[in-house]
Structures are given as structure tokens and as C-alpha cells.
């Protein structure tokens, strides 16, 4: 996936005033940018690194769902929404 696509989707979510979706996409965008910086390709981040960042965030949110107490339904709902959005990009 291209980083530009994530940025466009994040802007579209902002314009639609969909804060939860914007936050989820922003997490992916930030992870991809950070990975690009870590790998020394700040300006032109290849699709492989963006995909790697998305898979890493997908794994992290799945772990959060597994370790979250069942009585924390509000937090579980947030994690499940992020998982749904992340899976769209995976």
C-alpha cells in the first residue's frame, strides 16, 4: 500500500468528521512514517515498509484485544474498531 493512500484516507475521514476512523488510520500512517525514518528512507517510503507497519499494528491490536479485561467493554469496542479498519488495509 502506498503511504499517499493512507494520507488521503485520513484526510477524507477528517472531512467526514469520523474521529475514530481518522485516529485508526493516523496510527497506521504514523507507524509507517516512523518505520521509514528508522530505515533511513524518510522521503520515499516504499510500499513494503508501509505494509510491514500495517501488519505490525494489526498484530499489536490483536494482542490488545486478547489481553484486555472482558469487563472493559468500551476499550474492547475501540480495539475491535481499530482491528476492523486495520484489516481493510492489510
N, C-alpha and C positions, 0 to 999 in steps of 0.2 A: 504494500500500500504506500502511496505517496504521502509525504508529510503535508503537502499542499491540500490534499483531500481532507485530512483531519482538520486543518485550519479552516477550510471552507465550511465544513460541517459544524465546527464550533461557532463560527460567526452566524450561521443560519440558526442555530439553537439560541444564540443570544438575541437575535432579531425576533424570534418566536417567543421570547421570554420564558424559555424552558430551562430553568436554572439547573435542575437535576441532570438533564441530558448534557448541558453545557459543561457542568462540573465533571461528569464522567469522561467526556471527550477531551476536556482540558487535562485530565490526569494522563490520558494516553499521549497527548501532544507533548506534555512536559517530560514524560518518561522517554519519548523518542528524542527530544531535543537534548536531554541530559546524556543519553547513550551516545548520541552523535558527538557531543563535546568530549565525553570520556574517550572516545575512539579517535579523536583528533580530526573530525570532519564536520566542523561546526556549520559551515555554509551550505554544503551539498550533502545532505544526509541520505544515504542510499536506502532503497526500499527494503532491503534485507534487514537493516538495523531498525527500521520502523516496525517491521513485522516481528522482530525479536523483542522489541519493547512491548508490543501489544501482547505477545504470548506471555511475557514475564508478568505483566499487570493482570492478565487473565488468571494466571496461576495464583498470584497473591490474593485476588478477591475470592477465589475458591477456598483458599486456606482461611481467609477471614470468616467466610460462611461456616466452614466446618468447626472453627474454634469459638464462634460466637455463642453465648448462652441462649438457649431457646426462649427464655422469658424476655429477651431484649428484642421484641418484635419490630420496633421502629428501626433499630440498627440492621436487623436482618433484611427488612424491606429495602433499605438503602443499598446494602451489599448485593441483593438479588437484582435490583435495578441496574447497578453498575455491571454486573455479570451479563445481563441481557444486552446492554449497549456494547460491552467489550466483545461479545460473541459476534455481533454484527460486523465487526472489523477484523475478527480473527480468520 
